[in-house]
Amino acid sequence: MNAMRLASLIVGVVLVLYSVFGLIQLWMKVVSWATFVKISITAAVIVVVTLGLAMLYREYIEEKSMKEDKYLD
C-alpha cells in the first residue's frame, strides 16, 4: 500500500473518531475535561506524526527514484 494512502487512511479514521467523540463529549459528559484535553492532544500528535512520517517517506522514495533515473548525482 502506498505510504501516503495509508497515512491518509489513518488520519481520516483518527479525525472521524475524534469528531464523533468530541460531539458526544460536547452534549454528554463521557470523560472529565482533563481527560478530554489529553485525548485531544494525543489525536493531534497522531495526525501530525503520521503525516510527517508519510511526507518524509515520500521524499525519500522520490529522491531514490530520481537517483536511479540519473536525475540526481
All heavy atoms as TSV, in Angstrom:
chain	resi	resn	atom	element	x	y	z
A	1	MET	N	N	0.842	-1.178	0.000
A	1	MET	CA	C	0.000	0.000	0.000
A	1	MET	C	C	0.890	1.245	0.000
A	1	MET	O	O	1.898	1.290	0.681
A	1	MET	CB	C	-0.915	-0.027	1.216
A	1	MET	CG	C	-1.895	1.119	1.265
A	1	MET	SD	S	-3.028	1.025	2.669
A	1	MET	CE	C	-4.380	0.190	1.898
A	2	ASN	N	N	0.491	2.226	-0.726
A	2	ASN	CA	C	1.228	3.479	-0.830
A	2	ASN	C	C	1.277	4.168	0.540
A	2	ASN	O	O	0.300	4.174	1.287
A	2	ASN	CB	C	0.542	4.368	-1.857
A	2	ASN	CG	C	1.321	5.601	-2.185
A	2	ASN	OD1	O	2.368	5.863	-1.604
A	2	ASN	ND2	N	0.812	6.371	-3.111
A	3	ALA	N	N	2.434	4.752	0.863
A	3	ALA	CA	C	2.617	5.377	2.181
A	3	ALA	C	C	1.643	6.523	2.397
A	3	ALA	O	O	1.061	6.667	3.478
A	3	ALA	CB	C	4.052	5.859	2.330
A	4	MET	N	N	1.456	7.362	1.381
A	4	MET	CA	C	0.533	8.489	1.544
A	4	MET	C	C	-0.913	8.007	1.667
A	4	MET	O	O	-1.707	8.604	2.394
A	4	MET	CB	C	0.672	9.456	0.371
A	4	MET	CG	C	1.961	10.246	0.395
A	4	MET	SD	S	2.204	11.210	1.899
A	4	MET	CE	C	1.020	12.511	1.650
A	5	ARG	N	N	-1.232	6.938	0.969
A	5	ARG	CA	C	-2.590	6.398	1.057
A	5	ARG	C	C	-2.857	5.857	2.462
A	5	ARG	O	O	-3.922	6.087	3.039
A	5	ARG	CB	C	-2.745	5.301	0.019
A	5	ARG	CG	C	-4.113	4.728	-0.059
A	5	ARG	CD	C	-4.118	3.609	-1.060
A	5	ARG	NE	N	-5.303	3.697	-1.885
A	5	ARG	CZ	C	-5.556	2.888	-2.869
A	5	ARG	NH1	N	-4.690	1.961	-3.204
A	5	ARG	NH2	N	-6.661	2.993	-3.545
A	6	LEU	N	N	-1.877	5.129	2.989
A	6	LEU	CA	C	-2.009	4.589	4.340
A	6	LEU	C	C	-2.093	5.722	5.367
A	6	LEU	O	O	-2.921	5.682	6.280
A	6	LEU	CB	C	-0.835	3.670	4.660
A	6	LEU	CG	C	-0.829	3.035	6.040
A	6	LEU	CD1	C	-2.054	2.151	6.224
A	6	LEU	CD2	C	0.444	2.244	6.236
A	7	ALA	N	N	-1.254	6.738	5.205
A	7	ALA	CA	C	-1.279	7.877	6.126
A	7	ALA	C	C	-2.623	8.596	6.053
A	7	ALA	O	O	-3.181	8.983	7.083
A	7	ALA	CB	C	-0.141	8.839	5.808
A	8	SER	N	N	-3.140	8.766	4.847
A	8	SER	CA	C	-4.447	9.419	4.695
A	8	SER	C	C	-5.545	8.607	5.357
A	8	SER	O	O	-6.448	9.166	5.991
A	8	SER	CB	C	-4.772	9.603	3.213
A	8	SER	OG	O	-3.825	10.430	2.606
A	9	LEU	N	N	-5.462	7.300	5.243
A	9	LEU	CA	C	-6.456	6.427	5.875
A	9	LEU	C	C	-6.390	6.545	7.395
A	9	LEU	O	O	-7.411	6.712	8.065
A	9	LEU	CB	C	-6.229	4.981	5.437
A	9	LEU	CG	C	-7.189	3.953	5.995
A	9	LEU	CD1	C	-8.594	4.198	5.459
A	9	LEU	CD2	C	-6.722	2.558	5.653
A	10	ILE	N	N	-5.178	6.497	7.938
A	10	ILE	CA	C	-5.011	6.596	9.396
A	10	ILE	C	C	-5.499	7.945	9.904
A	10	ILE	O	O	-6.254	8.022	10.880
A	10	ILE	CB	C	-3.537	6.357	9.787
A	10	ILE	CG1	C	-3.153	4.909	9.532
A	10	ILE	CG2	C	-3.289	6.732	11.246
A	10	ILE	CD1	C	-1.672	4.630	9.664
A	11	VAL	N	N	-5.093	9.019	9.227
A	11	VAL	CA	C	-5.502	10.364	9.642
A	11	VAL	C	C	-7.016	10.525	9.523
A	11	VAL	O	O	-7.652	11.094	10.421
A	11	VAL	CB	C	-4.753	11.434	8.815
A	11	VAL	CG1	C	-5.354	12.799	9.030
A	11	VAL	CG2	C	-3.281	11.434	9.177
A	12	GLY	N	N	-7.595	10.015	8.460
A	12	GLY	CA	C	-9.043	10.104	8.293
A	12	GLY	C	C	-9.797	9.393	9.396
A	12	GLY	O	O	-10.767	9.921	9.951
A	13	VAL	N	N	-9.350	8.190	9.737
A	13	VAL	CA	C	-10.008	7.425	10.801
A	13	VAL	C	C	-9.871	8.147	12.143
A	13	VAL	O	O	-10.850	8.263	12.896
A	13	VAL	CB	C	-9.424	5.993	10.882
A	13	VAL	CG1	C	-9.864	5.281	12.142
A	13	VAL	CG2	C	-9.822	5.193	9.652
A	14	VAL	N	N	-8.676	8.648	12.436
A	14	VAL	CA	C	-8.467	9.360	13.710
A	14	VAL	C	C	-9.352	10.599	13.772
A	14	VAL	O	O	-9.996	10.868	14.791
A	14	VAL	CB	C	-6.980	9.728	13.898
A	14	VAL	CG1	C	-6.799	10.691	15.050
A	14	VAL	CG2	C	-6.149	8.479	14.120
A	15	LEU	N	N	-9.416	11.357	12.678
A	15	LEU	CA	C	-10.236	12.576	12.680
A	15	LEU	C	C	-11.727	12.277	12.813
A	15	LEU	O	O	-12.437	12.973	13.534
A	15	LEU	CB	C	-9.962	13.397	11.428
A	15	LEU	CG	C	-8.597	14.073	11.371
A	15	LEU	CD1	C	-8.412	14.801	10.049
A	15	LEU	CD2	C	-8.413	15.031	12.527
A	16	VAL	N	N	-12.198	11.248	12.135
A	16	VAL	CA	C	-13.626	10.891	12.237
A	16	VAL	C	C	-13.951	10.429	13.656
A	16	VAL	O	O	-14.947	10.872	14.249
A	16	VAL	CB	C	-14.003	9.820	11.194
A	16	VAL	CG1	C	-15.362	9.216	11.490
A	16	VAL	CG2	C	-13.985	10.414	9.792
A	17	LEU	N	N	-13.121	9.546	14.197
A	17	LEU	CA	C	-13.380	9.064	15.559
A	17	LEU	C	C	-13.303	10.197	16.574
A	17	LEU	O	O	-14.132	10.279	17.486
A	17	LEU	CB	C	-12.378	7.968	15.926
A	17	LEU	CG	C	-12.538	6.637	15.211
A	17	LEU	CD1	C	-11.421	5.680	15.600
A	17	LEU	CD2	C	-13.892	6.021	15.506
A	18	TYR	N	N	-12.332	11.088	16.406
A	18	TYR	CA	C	-12.222	12.209	17.331
A	18	TYR	C	C	-13.403	13.161	17.193
A	18	TYR	O	O	-13.890	13.686	18.191
A	18	TYR	CB	C	-10.904	12.969	17.123
A	18	TYR	CG	C	-10.806	14.147	18.043
A	18	TYR	CD1	C	-10.549	13.961	19.391
A	18	TYR	CD2	C	-11.021	15.433	17.581
A	18	TYR	CE1	C	-10.495	15.036	20.256
A	18	TYR	CE2	C	-10.968	16.511	18.438
A	18	TYR	CZ	C	-10.696	16.314	19.771
A	18	TYR	OH	O	-10.664	17.370	20.620
A	19	SER	N	N	-13.870	13.377	15.970
A	19	SER	CA	C	-15.029	14.259	15.767
A	19	SER	C	C	-16.269	13.699	16.450
A	19	SER	O	O	-17.001	14.435	17.122
A	19	SER	CB	C	-15.302	14.425	14.275
A	19	SER	OG	O	-14.218	15.048	13.645
A	20	VAL	N	N	-16.499	12.416	16.289
A	20	VAL	CA	C	-17.652	11.781	16.940
A	20	VAL	C	C	-17.504	11.867	18.459
A	20	VAL	O	O	-18.446	12.231	19.173
A	20	VAL	CB	C	-17.801	10.318	16.475
A	20	VAL	CG1	C	-18.820	9.567	17.313
A	20	VAL	CG2	C	-18.170	10.268	15.006
A	21	PHE	N	N	-16.312	11.556	18.945
A	21	PHE	CA	C	-16.068	11.626	20.383
A	21	PHE	C	C	-16.240	13.053	20.902
A	21	PHE	O	O	-16.818	13.277	21.976
A	21	PHE	CB	C	-14.671	11.100	20.702
A	21	PHE	CG	C	-14.326	11.153	22.152
A	21	PHE	CD1	C	-15.001	10.359	23.064
A	21	PHE	CD2	C	-13.328	11.988	22.618
A	21	PHE	CE1	C	-14.692	10.398	24.414
A	21	PHE	CE2	C	-13.005	12.040	23.959
A	21	PHE	CZ	C	-13.691	11.240	24.858
A	22	GLY	N	N	-15.753	14.036	20.142
A	22	GLY	CA	C	-15.889	15.433	20.550
A	22	GLY	C	C	-17.337	15.881	20.628
A	22	GLY	O	O	-17.729	16.590	21.565
A	23	LEU	N	N	-18.145	15.470	19.655
A	23	LEU	CA	C	-19.567	15.818	19.697
A	23	LEU	C	C	-20.287	15.154	20.861
A	23	LEU	O	O	-21.128	15.776	21.524
A	23	LEU	CB	C	-20.231	15.446	18.377
A	23	LEU	CG	C	-19.882	16.355	17.204
A	23	LEU	CD1	C	-20.466	15.787	15.920
A	23	LEU	CD2	C	-20.383	17.754	17.450
A	24	ILE	N	N	-19.953	13.893	21.097
A	24	ILE	CA	C	-20.569	13.203	22.239
A	24	ILE	C	C	-20.156	13.876	23.541
A	24	ILE	O	O	-20.985	14.092	24.437
A	24	ILE	CB	C	-20.188	11.703	22.232
A	24	ILE	CG1	C	-20.852	10.999	21.048
A	24	ILE	CG2	C	-20.593	11.031	23.534
A	24	ILE	CD1	C	-20.378	9.581	20.830
A	25	GLN	N	N	-18.881	14.244	23.653
A	25	GLN	CA	C	-18.398	14.917	24.860
A	25	GLN	C	C	-19.049	16.282	25.026
A	25	GLN	O	O	-19.314	16.723	26.143
A	25	GLN	CB	C	-16.869	15.057	24.812
A	25	GLN	CG	C	-16.254	15.756	25.988
A	25	GLN	CD	C	-16.343	14.976	27.284
A	25	GLN	OE1	O	-16.569	13.777	27.294
A	25	GLN	NE2	N	-16.162	15.668	28.395
A	26	LEU	N	N	-19.338	16.946	23.918
A	26	LEU	CA	C	-19.959	18.267	23.980
A	26	LEU	C	C	-21.359	18.191	24.575
A	26	LEU	O	O	-21.748	19.041	25.371
A	26	LEU	CB	C	-20.021	18.865	22.566
A	26	LEU	CG	C	-20.644	20.244	22.413
A	26	LEU	CD1	C	-19.777	21.271	23.125
A	26	LEU	CD2	C	-20.774	20.582	20.948
A	27	TRP	N	N	-22.116	17.173	24.200
A	27	TRP	CA	C	-23.503	17.075	24.636
A	27	TRP	C	C	-23.689	16.230	25.892
A	27	TRP	O	O	-24.653	16.416	26.622
A	27	TRP	CB	C	-24.368	16.529	23.513
A	27	TRP	CG	C	-24.440	17.512	22.385
A	27	TRP	CD1	C	-23.755	17.454	21.215
A	27	TRP	CD2	C	-25.203	18.714	22.343
A	27	TRP	NE1	N	-24.045	18.546	20.454
A	27	TRP	CE2	C	-24.943	19.340	21.110
A	27	TRP	CE3	C	-26.072	19.330	23.238
A	27	TRP	CZ2	C	-25.517	20.541	20.750
A	27	TRP	CZ3	C	-26.648	20.527	22.866
A	27	TRP	CH2	C	-26.383	21.124	21.633
A	28	MET	N	N	-22.820	15.298	26.131
A	28	MET	CA	C	-22.897	14.455	27.328
A	28	MET	C	C	-21.494	14.343	27.908
A	28	MET	O	O	-20.530	14.209	27.167
A	28	MET	CB	C	-23.372	13.043	26.970
A	28	MET	CG	C	-24.752	12.991	26.378
A	28	MET	SD	S	-25.153	11.329	25.865
A	28	MET	CE	C	-24.526	11.365	24.197
A	29	LYS	N	N	-21.381	14.390	29.187
A	29	LYS	CA	C	-20.059	14.279	29.794
A	29	LYS	C	C	-19.678	12.807	29.880
A	29	LYS	O	O	-20.130	12.073	30.753
A	29	LYS	CB	C	-20.041	14.917	31.179
A	29	LYS	CG	C	-18.673	14.970	31.774
A	29	LYS	CD	C	-18.651	15.701	33.084
A	29	LYS	CE	C	-17.223	15.681	33.605
A	29	LYS	NZ	N	-17.121	16.289	34.900
A	30	VAL	N	N	-18.827	12.373	28.949
A	30	VAL	CA	C	-18.382	10.981	28.910
A	30	VAL	C	C	-17.141	10.800	29.780
A	30	VAL	O	O	-17.037	9.840	30.543
A	30	VAL	CB	C	-18.078	10.553	27.449
A	30	VAL	CG1	C	-17.582	9.125	27.387
A	30	VAL	CG2	C	-19.304	10.741	26.575
A	31	VAL	N	N	-16.204	11.711	29.644
A	31	VAL	CA	C	-14.978	11.694	30.448
A	31	VAL	C	C	-14.778	13.092	31.029
A	31	VAL	O	O	-15.419	14.053	30.604
A	31	VAL	CB	C	-13.745	11.283	29.609
A	31	VAL	CG1	C	-13.878	9.863	29.099
A	31	VAL	CG2	C	-13.521	12.231	28.447
A	32	SER	N	N	-13.870	13.196	31.972
A	32	SER	CA	C	-13.586	14.523	32.538
A	32	SER	C	C	-12.918	15.390	31.475
A	32	SER	O	O	-12.357	14.894	30.505
A	32	SER	CB	C	-12.678	14.387	33.761
A	32	SER	OG	O	-11.393	13.970	33.364
A	33	TRP	N	N	-12.974	16.706	31.683
A	33	TRP	CA	C	-12.397	17.615	30.703
A	33	TRP	C	C	-10.885	17.476	30.633
A	33	TRP	O	O	-10.288	17.661	29.577
A	33	TRP	CB	C	-12.815	19.053	30.979
A	33	TRP	CG	C	-14.214	19.285	30.541
A	33	TRP	CD1	C	-15.312	19.377	31.332
A	33	TRP	CD2	C	-14.685	19.391	29.186
A	33	TRP	NE1	N	-16.442	19.536	30.558
A	33	TRP	CE2	C	-16.082	19.551	29.237
A	33	TRP	CE3	C	-14.069	19.349	27.945
A	33	TRP	CZ2	C	-16.867	19.691	28.101
A	33	TRP	CZ3	C	-14.850	19.486	26.806
A	33	TRP	CH2	C	-16.228	19.654	26.890
A	34	ALA	N	N	-10.257	17.142	31.732
A	34	ALA	CA	C	-8.805	16.925	31.717
A	34	ALA	C	C	-8.456	15.742	30.821
A	34	ALA	O	O	-7.512	15.810	30.019
A	34	ALA	CB	C	-8.293	16.695	33.127
A	35	THR	N	N	-9.220	14.675	30.927
A	35	THR	CA	C	-9.000	13.509	30.070
A	35	THR	C	C	-9.318	13.842	28.623
A	35	THR	O	O	-8.613	13.404	27.715
A	35	THR	CB	C	-9.871	12.329	30.547
A	35	THR	OG1	O	-9.577	12.069	31.919
A	35	THR	CG2	C	-9.602	11.080	29.731
A	36	PHE	N	N	-10.341	14.642	28.395
A	36	PHE	CA	C	-10.697	15.041	27.030
A	36	PHE	C	C	-9.578	15.846	26.379
A	36	PHE	O	O	-9.253	15.644	25.206
A	36	PHE	CB	C	-11.999	15.844	27.039
A	36	PHE	CG	C	-12.428	16.282	25.672
A	36	PHE	CD1	C	-12.938	15.368	24.773
A	36	PHE	CD2	C	-12.308	17.601	25.284
A	36	PHE	CE1	C	-13.331	15.768	23.495
A	36	PHE	CE2	C	-12.692	18.018	24.029
A	36	PHE	CZ	C	-13.213	17.092	23.132
A	37	VAL	N	N	-8.963	16.731	27.155
A	37	VAL	CA	C	-7.845	17.515	26.631
A	37	VAL	C	C	-6.668	16.598	26.308
A	37	VAL	O	O	-6.009	16.752	25.272
A	37	VAL	CB	C	-7.437	18.620	27.628
A	37	VAL	CG1	C	-6.131	19.266	27.233
A	37	VAL	CG2	C	-8.536	19.653	27.744
A	38	LYS	N	N	-6.403	15.627	27.157
A	38	LYS	CA	C	-5.321	14.673	26.893
A	38	LYS	C	C	-5.591	13.870	25.623
A	38	LYS	O	O	-4.678	13.644	24.816
A	38	LYS	CB	C	-5.138	13.731	28.083
A	38	LYS	CG	C	-4.578	14.398	29.306
A	38	LYS	CD	C	-4.512	13.418	30.459
A	38	LYS	CE	C	-4.081	14.104	31.743
A	38	LYS	NZ	N	-4.064	13.189	32.882
A	39	ILE	N	N	-6.832	13.444	25.430
A	39	ILE	CA	C	-7.199	12.705	24.221
A	39	ILE	C	C	-7.066	13.608	22.997
A	39	ILE	O	O	-6.610	13.166	21.938
A	39	ILE	CB	C	-8.624	12.128	24.353
A	39	ILE	CG1	C	-8.639	11.026	25.414
A	39	ILE	CG2	C	-9.129	11.595	23.021
A	39	ILE	CD1	C	-10.011	10.524	25.776
A	40	SER	N	N	-7.440	14.871	23.138
A	40	SER	CA	C	-7.316	15.824	22.033
A	40	SER	C	C	-5.857	16.012	21.625
A	40	SER	O	O	-5.529	16.002	20.433
A	40	SER	CB	C	-7.909	17.176	22.427
A	40	SER	OG	O	-9.259	17.051	22.748
A	41	ILE	N	N	-4.998	16.174	22.607
A	41	ILE	CA	C	-3.575	16.340	22.317
A	41	ILE	C	C	-3.008	15.076	21.678
A	41	ILE	O	O	-2.238	15.142	20.713
A	41	ILE	CB	C	-2.804	16.722	23.602
A	41	ILE	CG1	C	-3.230	18.115	24.057
A	41	ILE	CG2	C	-1.307	16.635	23.395
A	41	ILE	CD1	C	-2.737	18.494	25.436
A	42	THR	N	N	-3.408	13.923	22.170
A	42	THR	CA	C	-2.948	12.660	21.600
A	42	THR	C	C	-3.399	12.509	20.157
A	42	THR	O	O	-2.609	12.093	19.290
A	42	THR	CB	C	-3.466	11.476	22.444
A	42	THR	OG1	O	-3.018	11.637	23.793
A	42	THR	CG2	C	-2.975	10.152	21.893
A	43	ALA	N	N	-4.645	12.846	19.866
A	43	ALA	CA	C	-5.145	12.753	18.490
A	43	ALA	C	C	-4.375	13.700	17.572
A	43	ALA	O	O	-4.012	13.323	16.451
A	43	ALA	CB	C	-6.640	13.065	18.451
A	44	ALA	N	N	-4.091	14.896	18.051
A	44	ALA	CA	C	-3.335	15.860	17.239
A	44	ALA	C	C	-1.921	15.352	16.972
A	44	ALA	O	O	-1.410	15.473	15.858
A	44	ALA	CB	C	-3.298	17.214	17.942
A	45	VAL	N	N	-1.288	14.782	17.973
A	45	VAL	CA	C	0.065	14.252	17.801
A	45	VAL	C	C	0.066	13.094	16.804
A	45	VAL	O	O	0.945	13.013	15.938
A	45	VAL	CB	C	0.663	13.819	19.164
A	45	VAL	CG1	C	1.921	12.993	18.986
A	45	VAL	CG2	C	0.939	15.028	20.029
A	46	ILE	N	N	-0.919	12.213	16.889
A	46	ILE	CA	C	-1.010	11.088	15.949
A	46	ILE	C	C	-1.155	11.597	14.523
A	46	ILE	O	O	-0.487	11.111	13.600
A	46	ILE	CB	C	-2.172	10.145	16.326
A	46	ILE	CG1	C	-1.841	9.391	17.604
A	46	ILE	CG2	C	-2.479	9.164	15.192
A	46	ILE	CD1	C	-2.994	8.605	18.175
A	47	VAL	N	N	-2.004	12.595	14.323
A	47	VAL	CA	C	-2.214	13.146	12.982
A	47	VAL	C	C	-0.936	13.781	12.449
A	47	VAL	O	O	-0.512	13.506	11.325
A	47	VAL	CB	C	-3.381	14.161	13.001
A	47	VAL	CG1	C	-3.420	14.978	11.732
A	47	VAL	CG2	C	-4.698	13.448	13.207
A	48	VAL	N	N	-0.285	14.609	13.253
A	48	VAL	CA	C	0.921	15.316	12.801
A	48	VAL	C	C	2.063	14.338	12.526
A	48	VAL	O	O	2.746	14.424	11.497
A	48	VAL	CB	C	1.338	16.386	13.830
A	48	VAL	CG1	C	2.709	16.937	13.542
A	48	VAL	CG2	C	0.308	17.492	13.872
A	49	VAL	N	N	2.283	13.387	13.419
A	49	VAL	CA	C	3.371	12.424	13.245
A	49	VAL	C	C	3.118	11.532	12.032
A	49	VAL	O	O	4.034	11.278	11.242
A	49	VAL	CB	C	3.567	11.581	14.523
A	49	VAL	CG1	C	4.484	10.396	14.282
A	49	VAL	CG2	C	4.122	12.450	15.637
A	50	THR	N	N	1.895	11.080	11.844
A	50	THR	CA	C	1.578	10.221	10.704
A	50	THR	C	C	1.809	10.955	9.392
A	50	THR	O	O	2.449	10.417	8.478
A	50	THR	CB	C	0.115	9.736	10.784
A	50	THR	OG1	O	-0.070	9.032	12.008
A	50	THR	CG2	C	-0.215	8.822	9.634
A	51	LEU	N	N	1.318	12.174	9.289
A	51	LEU	CA	C	1.527	12.939	8.062
A	51	LEU	C	C	3.002	13.278	7.860
A	51	LEU	O	O	3.511	13.229	6.738
A	51	LEU	CB	C	0.685	14.212	8.078
A	51	LEU	CG	C	-0.808	14.008	7.866
A	51	LEU	CD1	C	-1.536	15.336	7.988
A	51	LEU	CD2	C	-1.087	13.366	6.530
A	52	GLY	N	N	3.700	13.612	8.924
A	52	GLY	CA	C	5.124	13.922	8.823
A	52	GLY	C	C	5.938	12.730	8.344
A	52	GLY	O	O	6.790	12.858	7.454
A	53	LEU	N	N	5.688	11.570	8.928
A	53	LEU	CA	C	6.410	10.375	8.504
A	53	LEU	C	C	6.086	10.008	7.064
A	53	LEU	O	O	6.979	9.596	6.306
A	53	LEU	CB	C	6.080	9.200	9.429
A	53	LEU	CG	C	6.697	9.255	10.821
A	53	LEU	CD1	C	6.188	8.106	11.677
A	53	LEU	CD2	C	8.207	9.228	10.738
A	54	ALA	N	N	4.847	10.158	6.668
A	54	ALA	CA	C	4.465	9.841	5.289
A	54	ALA	C	C	5.154	10.776	4.303
A	54	ALA	O	O	5.620	10.342	3.239
A	54	ALA	CB	C	2.951	9.925	5.124
A	55	MET	N	N	5.243	12.052	4.653
A	55	MET	CA	C	5.911	13.001	3.761
A	55	MET	C	C	7.407	12.722	3.684
A	55	MET	O	O	8.005	12.797	2.599
A	55	MET	CB	C	5.642	14.431	4.205
A	55	MET	CG	C	4.212	14.842	3.963
A	55	MET	SD	S	3.748	16.553	4.258
A	55	MET	CE	C	4.939	17.205	5.347
A	56	LEU	N	N	8.032	12.390	4.806
A	56	LEU	CA	C	9.448	12.038	4.785
A	56	LEU	C	C	9.693	10.790	3.938
A	56	LEU	O	O	10.645	10.738	3.149
A	56	LEU	CB	C	9.958	11.803	6.204
A	56	LEU	CG	C	10.153	13.039	7.059
A	56	LEU	CD1	C	10.494	12.636	8.496
A	56	LEU	CD2	C	11.255	13.901	6.495
A	57	TYR	N	N	8.839	9.800	4.096
A	57	TYR	CA	C	8.972	8.570	3.319
A	57	TYR	C	C	8.797	8.847	1.828
A	57	TYR	O	O	9.549	8.342	0.998
A	57	TYR	CB	C	7.941	7.541	3.803
A	57	TYR	CG	C	8.021	6.225	3.067
A	57	TYR	CD1	C	9.050	5.326	3.334
A	57	TYR	CD2	C	7.068	5.884	2.115
A	57	TYR	CE1	C	9.125	4.126	2.669
A	57	TYR	CE2	C	7.145	4.680	1.437
A	57	TYR	CZ	C	8.170	3.805	1.724
A	57	TYR	OH	O	8.244	2.610	1.055
A	58	ARG	N	N	7.817	9.679	1.480
A	58	ARG	CA	C	7.584	10.017	0.081
A	58	ARG	C	C	8.777	10.747	-0.509
A	58	ARG	O	O	9.211	10.455	-1.634
A	58	ARG	CB	C	6.331	10.879	-0.063
A	58	ARG	CG	C	5.992	11.167	-1.525
A	58	ARG	CD	C	4.800	12.043	-1.637
A	58	ARG	NE	N	5.168	13.376	-1.147
A	58	ARG	CZ	C	4.348	14.396	-1.096
A	58	ARG	NH1	N	3.099	14.249	-1.468
A	58	ARG	NH2	N	4.745	15.563	-0.646
A	59	GLU	N	N	9.351	11.679	0.239
A	59	GLU	CA	C	10.535	12.398	-0.241
A	59	GLU	C	C	11.703	11.437	-0.445
A	59	GLU	O	O	12.439	11.548	-1.428
A	59	GLU	CB	C	10.932	13.503	0.737
A	59	GLU	CG	C	9.979	14.666	0.758
A	59	GLU	CD	C	9.951	15.408	-0.565
A	59	GLU	OE1	O	11.009	15.587	-1.186
A	59	GLU	OE2	O	8.848	15.796	-0.978
A	60	TYR	N	N	11.877	10.497	0.465
A	60	TYR	CA	C	12.956	9.524	0.343
A	60	TYR	C	C	12.772	8.668	-0.906
A	60	TYR	O	O	13.717	8.446	-1.661
A	60	TYR	CB	C	13.013	8.637	1.593
A	60	TYR	CG	C	13.935	7.458	1.454
A	60	TYR	CD1	C	15.312	7.624	1.512
A	60	TYR	CD2	C	13.432	6.178	1.250
A	60	TYR	CE1	C	16.166	6.553	1.377
A	60	TYR	CE2	C	14.278	5.098	1.105
A	60	TYR	CZ	C	15.645	5.290	1.174
A	60	TYR	OH	O	16.486	4.221	1.029
A	61	ILE	N	N	11.563	8.190	-1.141
A	61	ILE	CA	C	11.284	7.355	-2.312
A	61	ILE	C	C	11.467	8.157	-3.593
A	61	ILE	O	O	12.044	7.659	-4.567
A	61	ILE	CB	C	9.855	6.759	-2.232
A	61	ILE	CG1	C	9.755	5.793	-1.049
A	61	ILE	CG2	C	9.455	6.077	-3.522
A	61	ILE	CD1	C	10.676	4.606	-1.133
A	62	GLU	N	N	10.994	9.400	-3.618
A	62	GLU	CA	C	11.156	10.226	-4.811
A	62	GLU	C	C	12.627	10.494	-5.097
A	62	GLU	O	O	13.060	10.420	-6.244
A	62	GLU	CB	C	10.409	11.547	-4.670
A	62	GLU	CG	C	8.922	11.424	-4.821
A	62	GLU	CD	C	8.209	12.752	-4.632
A	62	GLU	OE1	O	8.875	13.778	-4.398
A	62	GLU	OE2	O	6.971	12.750	-4.714
A	63	GLU	N	N	13.405	10.788	-4.061
A	63	GLU	CA	C	14.832	11.042	-4.250
A	63	GLU	C	C	15.538	9.776	-4.733
A	63	GLU	O	O	16.397	9.837	-5.617
A	63	GLU	CB	C	15.462	11.540	-2.958
A	63	GLU	CG	C	16.930	11.902	-3.114
A	63	GLU	CD	C	17.522	12.471	-1.837
A	63	GLU	OE1	O	16.817	13.203	-1.124
A	63	GLU	OE2	O	18.694	12.165	-1.578
A	64	LYS	N	N	15.158	8.651	-4.166
A	64	LYS	CA	C	15.756	7.379	-4.570
A	64	LYS	C	C	15.460	7.088	-6.039
A	64	LYS	O	O	16.352	6.688	-6.791
A	64	LYS	CB	C	15.225	6.258	-3.686
A	64	LYS	CG	C	15.840	4.919	-3.948
A	64	LYS	CD	C	15.286	3.877	-2.997
A	64	LYS	CE	C	15.815	2.514	-3.340
A	64	LYS	NZ	N	15.228	1.478	-2.500
A	65	SER	N	N	14.216	7.307	-6.460
A	65	SER	CA	C	13.867	7.043	-7.856
A	65	SER	C	C	14.549	8.041	-8.799
A	65	SER	O	O	14.930	7.684	-9.910
A	65	SER	CB	C	12.357	7.068	-8.064
A	65	SER	OG	O	11.852	8.365	-7.891
A	66	MET	N	N	14.732	9.277	-8.344
A	66	MET	CA	C	15.430	10.259	-9.169
A	66	MET	C	C	16.908	9.891	-9.312
A	66	MET	O	O	17.502	10.078	-10.380
A	66	MET	CB	C	15.273	11.665	-8.582
A	66	MET	CG	C	13.860	12.218	-8.749
A	66	MET	SD	S	13.659	13.841	-8.004
A	66	MET	CE	C	14.451	14.837	-9.241
A	67	LYS	N	N	17.513	9.350	-8.245
A	67	LYS	CA	C	18.900	8.903	-8.354
A	67	LYS	C	C	19.012	7.716	-9.299
A	67	LYS	O	O	19.967	7.609	-10.062
A	67	LYS	CB	C	19.439	8.533	-6.972
A	67	LYS	CG	C	19.819	9.723	-6.145
A	67	LYS	CD	C	20.427	9.302	-4.821
A	67	LYS	CE	C	20.814	10.525	-4.011
A	67	LYS	NZ	N	21.412	10.154	-2.723
A	68	GLU	N	N	18.043	6.806	-9.237
A	68	GLU	CA	C	18.065	5.649	-10.126
A	68	GLU	C	C	17.878	6.061	-11.575
A	68	GLU	O	O	18.421	5.428	-12.479
A	68	GLU	CB	C	16.975	4.650	-9.718
A	68	GLU	CG	C	17.276	3.932	-8.433
A	68	GLU	CD	C	16.119	3.063	-7.954
A	68	GLU	OE1	O	15.043	3.076	-8.592
A	68	GLU	OE2	O	16.297	2.368	-6.936
A	69	ASP	N	N	17.125	7.128	-11.810
A	69	ASP	CA	C	16.891	7.618	-13.174
A	69	ASP	C	C	17.969	8.600	-13.624
A	69	ASP	O	O	17.851	9.214	-14.673
A	69	ASP	CB	C	15.513	8.294	-13.269
A	69	ASP	CG	C	14.379	7.304	-13.078
A	69	ASP	OD1	O	14.605	6.092	-13.278
A	69	ASP	OD2	O	13.281	7.767	-12.733
A	70	LYS	N	N	19.009	8.772	-12.796
A	70	LYS	CA	C	20.155	9.638	-13.111
A	70	LYS	C	C	19.796	11.124	-13.170
A	70	LYS	O	O	20.447	11.892	-13.876
A	70	LYS	CB	C	20.831	9.227	-14.415
A	70	LYS	CG	C	21.235	7.791	-14.501
A	70	LYS	CD	C	22.437	7.525	-13.648
A	70	LYS	CE	C	22.884	6.088	-13.967
A	70	LYS	NZ	N	23.381	5.385	-12.874
A	71	TYR	N	N	18.743	11.552	-12.461
A	71	TYR	CA	C	18.423	12.968	-12.385
A	71	TYR	C	C	19.253	13.664	-11.310
A	71	TYR	O	O	19.481	14.861	-11.364
A	71	TYR	CB	C	16.945	13.199	-12.103
A	71	TYR	CG	C	16.058	12.888	-13.272
A	71	TYR	CD1	C	15.116	11.884	-13.212
A	71	TYR	CD2	C	16.161	13.608	-14.456
A	71	TYR	CE1	C	14.293	11.595	-14.294
A	71	TYR	CE2	C	15.361	13.327	-15.543
A	71	TYR	CZ	C	14.425	12.315	-15.445
A	71	TYR	OH	O	13.619	12.034	-16.520
A	72	LEU	N	N	19.665	12.913	-10.309
A	72	LEU	CA	C	20.497	13.443	-9.227
A	72	LEU	C	C	21.817	12.703	-9.212
A	72	LEU	O	O	21.913	11.541	-9.577
A	72	LEU	CB	C	19.796	13.273	-7.885
A	72	LEU	CG	C	18.501	14.021	-7.670
A	72	LEU	CD1	C	17.914	13.671	-6.317
A	72	LEU	CD2	C	18.699	15.523	-7.775
A	73	ASP	N	N	22.843	13.401	-8.735
A	73	ASP	CA	C	24.177	12.759	-8.625
A	73	ASP	C	C	24.294	11.979	-7.354
A	73	ASP	O	O	23.811	12.214	-6.360
A	73	ASP	CB	C	25.272	13.819	-8.680
A	73	ASP	CG	C	25.331	14.458	-10.047
A	73	ASP	OD1	O	24.945	13.800	-11.024
A	73	ASP	OD2	O	25.768	15.628	-10.109
